[in-house]
């Protein structure tokens, strides 16, 4: 019975993570497209405001699916929302400033950061094999950014900072979502993001100037909400080690789309470094599954 339940959960998790992969790719591409007429800070706050509006619509249209919105641990929601907001600001800035495939590869370092944070946040013991995988993962990061041959500026640090914060969010998400559900978890994150973003957006406040810009903003907002809900649901029902290989399909989708839309061609260092990072992250996920068993 336990084996059947696990297979059922992993099958459900597969559908959720594939939905996350597609919508996260659409969000990334839309963010780059609208960047020509919208500052990344404005994109973050307008996306968050739109997310709140979408949750309100969902509550009115399908209240039985959304369920009761509750916040049993308000400070936990606020802390997680603040990290989501900072991660989003850094991530959208990186998306607008560097090749999409390179930014995506650096975002994939999140499991490596998770392993680094686990002893401090969860008191979890990390063995020498996983520490070795972390070291290999950071070697992959160095291959991508190539210190000395590539200018390492704010976009690179923004991408890595976004990934590190997202890793901390992942450590908190299951606990918050299991208590209050995915909709409350998402709503608190976008509400805190709005409050956090006001000081940096009010002095530069502006909106898209074209219908195309508004369309891309709507695409980013809707795909972002679906991606967040799908991520939360996937990691609630399925094993992270099972989901990890599927999530990396996002790099292929973004690389192909960026080539046709933005004429971006990832270099060999991006692919090699990306492969090293992904292999290290997969090994970390596998070791975690073995430890759990």
N, C-alpha and C positions, 0 to 999 in steps of 0.2 A: 504493500500500500504506500509506504514512504517513497519507494522508487517511482511508482506511478505518479504520485503527487509532484515529485521533483521534475519529472519529464514534462508534466503539464505546466508547471511553473516556468520552466525554461522555454517551452514553446510560446507561452504568453509573453515572456520577456523578450523573445526574438522579435515578435511583432512590434512591441513597444520600442525596442532599440533601433529597429529598421526605420520606424517612423521618426525617431530622434535623428538618425543619420541623415535622412532626406531633408527634414525641416531645418536642421542645423546648417546643412550645406546651402539651402535656399537663403537662410538668414545671413550667412557670411557673404554670399554673392550679392544680395540686395544691399547690405551695408556698404560694400565697396562701390556699388553702382550709384547710391545716393550721396556718397561722400563728396562728389564734385560740387554739390550745392548745399550741403548741410554739414556743419561742424560735428565731429564725433560726440562732443558733449551734449549737443542738442538732440542728436539721434538717440542717445541713451535715455534722456528724460522724456522725450516724446514717445519713445517705444514703451517706457514704463507707464506713462499716462494712458496710452492706448491699451496696455495690458490690463490695467484696472477697469477700464471701460468694458473690455471683452469679458472679464470675470463677472461684472454686473449684468451684462447681457445673458451670459450663460446661466446665472442664478435665476433670472427671470424666465428664460425659455425652458430650461431643463433643471428645475430645482431638485428633483429626485436624484439626478446624476451627480450634481455638485455636492448635495448634502449640506448639513449644517456647517457654517464657517465658524471655527473655534480656535482660540489661541491659548492652549493650556499652559504654555511656558513663554510668556511674552518676551522676556529678555533673550531667550534662545532664538526666537523669531527675529528680534531686532539685530542681534549679533550676526546671524546668518544673512539677513537682508543687507547689512552694511558690507559684508564681504562680497556678496553677489554684486552690489552696486559698484564697489571699487574694481572688482574683477571685470565687470562689463565695460567700465570706462577705459581701463587699460587695454582690454581686448579689442574694442572697436577702434581705438586709436591705432593699435598695431595693424589691424586689418586695412586701414586707410593709408598706412605709411610704408608697407613692405609687400613683396609678392605674396599672394594668398597661400600658395603651397608652403612657402617658408613659414609664414605665421601659423598655419595649421599644424605643421610638424612640431613647432615649439609648443603649441597648445597641448600636444599629445604627451608632453612631459608630466602631466598632472598625476598619473599613478606613481611616478618617481617621487614627486613632492609628498604624495599621500604616505608613502613608506617612511619618509623623513619625519613627518609630523605625527605618525601613529604612536611612537613611544611617548611623546609629550602630551598629546591630546587624549589618547585612549589608554596610556600605560601599557601598550602592547610591546611584547618582546620581539625584536627583529633579529633574526639569525644572520650568520655570516654570508649565507648564499644570497639572501635578499639585499644585504649591504653591497655585495659584489655586483648585483644587478643594477643597483642605484648608481654605482660608479660607472658601469658600462653605459647606462642611460645618459649620464652627464658627458661622457666621451662623445656620444651621439650628438648632443647639443653643441659641443665644441666643433664637431665636424660641420654642422650646419652653419654656425656663425663664423667659423674660421678666423679666430683672433689673429690679427696681424695682416691678414689679406683682405678682410672685409671690415668696413667701418662699423664698429659696435656702438650704436647710439641709443637714444630713447626708445625707438620702436622695438628693438630686441629686448631691452629690459622690461618694456611694457608687456610684451608677449609672455615672457617668463614669469613676470609678476602676476599677470592674469591667470596663468596656469597654476601658480602656487596657491593663490587665493581660491581658485576653483577646487583645488584638491582639499583645502580645508572645508569648503562648502560640502563636498562629497562626504566627508567624515561625519558631518552633522545631519545631512539630508534624511537618511533613513530613520534616525531617531525622531526628528521633527515630524516627518510625514507619517510615521506609524502612529504617532500620538494624535495628530490633527488632520491628516489627510493631505492629498496632493494639492487641492485647490487652495486651502488655507496657507500651505507652504509657499505656493507660488504668489498668492496675493500679498503676503507679508513682504516677500522679497521685492516686488515692484513698488509697493508703497514706501518702503524704506529707501529704495533707490531714488524715488522722486524727491523725498526730503533731503537726502544726501546730495543730490545734484543741483538743487536750487542755488546755492552760493556760487557755483561755477558757471551756471547757465544764464542767470538773470542779467549779468552785464553784457552778454553777447546774444541775447534772445533774438532768434529769427526762425522762420519756418521755410519749407521748400517753396521755390518760386515757380515751379512748373507742375503740370498735372502728372507728368512722369515721375517727378520727385515724390509727390504725394502717394502715387501708386506704389513706389518702391518702399516708402515708409510704412504703408499698410501691410505690404508683404513681409517686411522685417518684423513688424509687431505681431502679426498673426502666426508666422512661422516660429518666432521666438517663444510665444506662449505654448504652442503645441509641443515644441522641443522640450521645454522645461517640464511639462506634465508627463511627456513620454519618458524622459530620463528618470523622473521620480518614480513612476510606476514600474519601469524596467528593473531598477535596482531594488525595489521593494519585493518583487516576486521571484527574481532569478539571481543566480550566482554571478558575481562580478567577473570571475574567471571565464565563465561561459559567454558573457556579453562582450568582453574586451575585444576579441578578434573581429566581431561584427562592427564595432564602433569605428574601427580604423578604415572602413570602406569610405569614410568621409573624405580622406585624403585623395583617393582616386577620383571621386566625383568632382571635388573642388578643382583639382589639377586640370581635368579635362575641360570643365566649364570655363575656368580662368583662361585657358588657351584660346578658346573660341570667342569669349566675350571681351577679354582684356588683352589678348595677344601676349600672355605671360607663359614663358617656357621655364619650368624648374630646371636648375642646373644639376649636375651629377652629385655635387656635395649635398644638396637637399635630399635627393633620393637615398643616398648612402647613409647620411645621418639619420634620416627618417626611419630607415630600416633598422638601424641600431637601436634607436629609441623605442620603436614598436616591439622589437624582440625583447628588450629589457623589461618593458611594461607587461608583456605577455608572460614572461617568466615570473615576475612579481605576482601577477594575478594567479598563476598556477600554484606557486608556493603557498599563497594565502589559502587557496582551496584545500591543499594538502594539510595545512595546519588546522583548518576548520574541521576536517574529517578526523 
